[in-house]
Amino acid sequence: MNTIRQPDTTHSIAPFIAKRWSPRSFTDQAIAPETMEQLLEAASWSASSMNEQPWHYLYAFRGSQAFERMTEVLMDGNKPWAKDAAVLMIALAKRHFDRNGKENRHYMHDVGAANTTLLLQAVDVGILGHMMGGFHMDEALKAFAIDDSKWEIACFIALGYPGDPDALEEPYAEREKTPRSRKALTEFSQQLND
Ligand SMILES: Cc1cc2nc3c(=O)[nH]c(=O)nc-3n(C[C@H](O)[C@H](O)[C@H](O)COP(=O)(O)O)c2cc1C
């Protein structure tokens, strides 16, 4: 385990939350198809507005053509390390409710929640994930024939078993060895007293 990336928390938090972080170094161990299904099932148990479940995941194992196509649409800062992930995913968010065709104001919120649930389940089986907003939207939509009027790409996700930071080129190796930090609770929360 990369202990430098384990947070030094003021309050005790659940171990599976503390252990989640976004690595760039992965071992060459493949993720079993059943394990992917386990992660997807976990995601499916997320809460969503009207239980719409507006998420849809495209995923590909390293070595497949689809995996190659996913790496090709990533931005340059993500390509050098994401190409070594065991699995790449595209998290899609459905813009409208199935039940009535109306706009779903919560679609991105709910896909974010599903992504996080998937990544927390991954921690439980020793896998870490790295979400990426750094991809070329137009190229990604085209490469995977995604209908932009119905779906928005929320992010890409690289998954794998965490590897040796020193296997990465710079500046990535150094980043992997830098402690993580967060805002103080008072910067993002306030108790209302009236
Ligand atoms: C929607 C989203 C997009 C992100 N895009 C990228 C990205 O393109 N490249 C990258 O290296 N990290 C990306 N990250 C990872 C964040 O930088 C990372 O989550 C943040 O620094 C906190 O670190 P932690 O996940 O290790 O706690 C993204 C995270 C999210 C949630």
The ligand as an SDF file (V2000), in Angstrom:
LIG
                    3D

 31 33  0  0  0  0  0  0  0  0999 V2000
  -14.7080   14.4650  -12.6420 C   0  0  0  0  0  0  0  0  0  0  0  0
  -13.2330   14.2860  -12.3600 C   0  0  0  0  0  0  0  0  0  0  0  0
  -12.3190   14.5460  -13.3580 C   0  0  0  0  0  0  0  0  0  0  0  0
  -10.9640   14.3290  -13.1460 C   0  0  0  0  0  0  0  0  0  0  0  0
  -10.0810   14.4760  -14.1820 N   0  0  0  0  0  0  0  0  0  0  0  0
   -8.7950   14.0960  -14.0250 C   0  0  0  0  0  0  0  0  0  0  0  0
   -7.9210   14.0460  -15.1410 C   0  0  0  0  0  0  0  0  0  0  0  0
   -8.2970   14.3140  -16.2920 O   0  0  0  0  0  0  0  0  0  0  0  0
   -6.6380   13.6710  -14.9200 N   0  0  0  0  0  0  0  0  0  0  0  0
   -6.1690   13.3370  -13.6790 C   0  0  0  0  0  0  0  0  0  0  0  0
   -4.9880   12.9920  -13.5500 O   0  0  0  0  0  0  0  0  0  0  0  0
   -7.0000   13.3430  -12.5990 N   0  0  0  0  0  0  0  0  0  0  0  0
   -8.2910   13.6940  -12.7410 C   0  0  0  0  0  0  0  0  0  0  0  0
   -9.1450   13.6520  -11.6710 N   0  0  0  0  0  0  0  0  0  0  0  0
   -8.6640   13.2000  -10.3660 C   0  0  0  0  0  0  0  0  0  0  0  0
   -8.5880   14.3380   -9.3560 C   0  0  0  0  0  0  0  0  0  0  0  0
   -7.5000   15.1660   -9.6700 O   0  0  0  0  0  0  0  0  0  0  0  0
   -8.4690   13.7300   -7.9420 C   0  0  0  0  0  0  0  0  0  0  0  0
   -9.6440   13.0320   -7.6420 O   0  0  0  0  0  0  0  0  0  0  0  0
   -8.2370   14.8240   -6.8910 C   0  0  0  0  0  0  0  0  0  0  0  0
   -6.9820   15.4260   -7.0650 O   0  0  0  0  0  0  0  0  0  0  0  0
   -8.3120   14.2640   -5.4810 C   0  0  0  0  0  0  0  0  0  0  0  0
   -7.3910   13.2130   -5.3320 O   0  0  0  0  0  0  0  0  0  0  0  0
   -7.8390   11.7760   -4.7990 P   0  0  0  0  0  0  0  0  0  0  0  0
   -8.8860   11.2380   -5.7700 O   0  0  0  0  0  0  0  0  0  0  0  0
   -6.5820   10.9500   -4.8100 O   0  0  0  0  0  0  0  0  0  0  0  0
   -8.4130   11.9530   -3.4460 O   0  0  0  0  0  0  0  0  0  0  0  0
  -10.4990   13.8930  -11.8580 C   0  0  0  0  0  0  0  0  0  0  0  0
  -11.4360   13.6570  -10.8480 C   0  0  0  0  0  0  0  0  0  0  0  0
  -12.7890   13.8290  -11.0990 C   0  0  0  0  0  0  0  0  0  0  0  0
  -13.7700   13.5000  -10.0050 C   0  0  0  0  0  0  0  0  0  0  0  0
  1  2  1  0
  2  3  1  0
  2 30  2  0
  3  4  2  0
  4  5  1  0
  4 28  1  0
  5  6  2  0
  6  7  1  0
  6 13  1  0
  7  8  2  0
  7  9  1  0
  9 10  1  0
 10 11  2  0
 10 12  1  0
 12 13  2  0
 13 14  1  0
 14 15  1  0
 14 28  1  0
 15 16  1  0
 16 17  1  0
 16 18  1  0
 18 19  1  0
 18 20  1  0
 20 21  1  0
 20 22  1  0
 22 23  1  0
 23 24  1  0
 24 25  2  0
 24 26  1  0
 24 27  1  0
 28 29  2  0
 29 30  1  0
 30 31  1  0
M  END
$$$$
